[in-house]
Amino acid sequence: MNNFRNESNDKLFRAILELKNVNECYNFFEDICTYKEIESMAVRLESAKLLDRGFTYEEILKKLEISSATLSRVSRSLKYGPGGYKMIIDRVKK
């Protein structure tokens, strides 16, 4: 994913880091994303949290509106990705 790391994405992520609170996040993300995109990201994070807590695929699929393909991708990222899911899961536990 080397082409993912580029100047345009750097600017986007720096802008996100400037958000000060949840209300500012809502305002920014409602402007930049569709409702479905925001919902998809939220469900992916929730599924990563559930996987991290030991829930099975079957339990997660029943609990959340997520496809098995997306859940598989989240699982793969959680296990073999650069650690973003785990980092955020650990931070929000505190």
C-alpha positions as CSV (number, residue, x, y, z in Angstrom):
1,M,0.0,0.0,0.0
2,N,2.9,2.4,-0.6
3,N,0.8,4.4,-3.1
4,F,-1.8,4.9,-0.2
5,R,0.8,7.1,1.6
6,N,0.9,10.2,-0.4
7,E,0.8,14.0,0.0
8,S,-2.9,14.3,-0.5
9,N,-3.7,11.6,2.1
10,D,-1.2,13.2,4.5
11,K,-3.1,16.5,4.2
12,L,-6.4,14.8,4.9
13,F,-5.0,13.0,8.0
14,R,-3.4,16.2,9.3
15,A,-6.8,17.9,8.9
16,I,-8.5,15.1,10.8
17,L,-5.9,15.5,13.6
18,E,-7.0,19.2,14.0
19,L,-10.6,18.1,15.0
20,K,-11.1,19.0,18.7
21,N,-14.2,17.0,19.7
22,V,-16.9,14.6,18.6
23,N,-19.2,17.5,17.4
24,E,-16.4,18.7,15.1
25,C,-15.9,15.2,13.9
26,Y,-19.6,14.9,13.0
27,N,-19.5,18.2,11.2
28,F,-16.4,17.4,9.2
29,F,-17.3,13.8,8.4
30,E,-20.9,14.6,7.4
31,D,-19.4,17.1,4.9
32,I,-16.7,14.7,3.5
33,C,-18.4,11.3,3.6
34,T,-21.7,9.9,2.9
35,Y,-23.8,8.5,5.7
36,K,-23.2,5.0,4.5
37,E,-19.4,5.5,4.4
38,I,-19.4,6.7,8.0
39,E,-21.7,3.9,9.1
40,S,-19.4,1.4,7.3
41,M,-16.3,2.6,9.1
42,A,-18.2,2.5,12.5
43,V,-19.3,-1.1,11.9
44,R,-15.8,-2.1,10.8
45,L,-14.4,-0.7,14.0
46,E,-17.1,-2.3,16.1
47,S,-16.5,-5.7,14.4
48,A,-12.7,-5.3,15.1
49,K,-13.5,-4.7,18.8
50,L,-15.7,-7.8,18.9
51,L,-13.1,-9.9,17.2
52,D,-10.5,-8.7,19.7
53,R,-12.8,-9.7,22.5
54,G,-13.1,-13.2,21.2
55,F,-16.5,-13.1,19.5
56,T,-16.9,-15.6,16.6
57,Y,-17.7,-14.6,13.0
58,E,-21.2,-16.1,13.5
59,E,-21.9,-14.0,16.6
60,I,-20.6,-10.8,14.9
61,L,-22.6,-11.4,11.7
62,K,-25.8,-11.8,13.8
63,K,-25.0,-8.7,15.9
64,L,-23.9,-6.3,13.2
65,E,-24.9,-5.5,9.6
66,I,-21.7,-6.5,8.0
67,S,-20.9,-8.9,5.1
68,S,-18.8,-11.9,5.8
69,A,-16.3,-10.6,3.2
70,T,-15.9,-7.3,5.1
71,L,-15.7,-9.1,8.4
72,S,-13.0,-11.4,6.9
73,R,-11.1,-8.3,5.7
74,V,-11.3,-6.7,9.1
75,S,-10.1,-9.9,10.7
76,R,-7.2,-10.1,8.3
77,S,-6.3,-6.4,9.0
78,L,-6.6,-7.0,12.8
79,K,-4.2,-10.0,12.6
80,Y,-1.8,-9.0,9.8
81,G,-2.2,-5.3,9.2
82,P,-0.1,-2.4,10.4
83,G,-1.8,-2.4,13.8
84,G,-4.2,0.5,13.4
85,Y,-7.2,-1.4,14.7
86,K,-5.4,-2.8,17.7
87,M,-3.9,0.7,18.5
88,I,-7.3,2.3,18.5
89,I,-9.0,-0.6,20.4
90,D,-6.4,-0.3,23.1
91,R,-6.8,3.5,23.3
92,V,-10.5,3.5,23.6
93,K,-10.5,0.8,26.3
94,K,-8.8,3.3,28.6
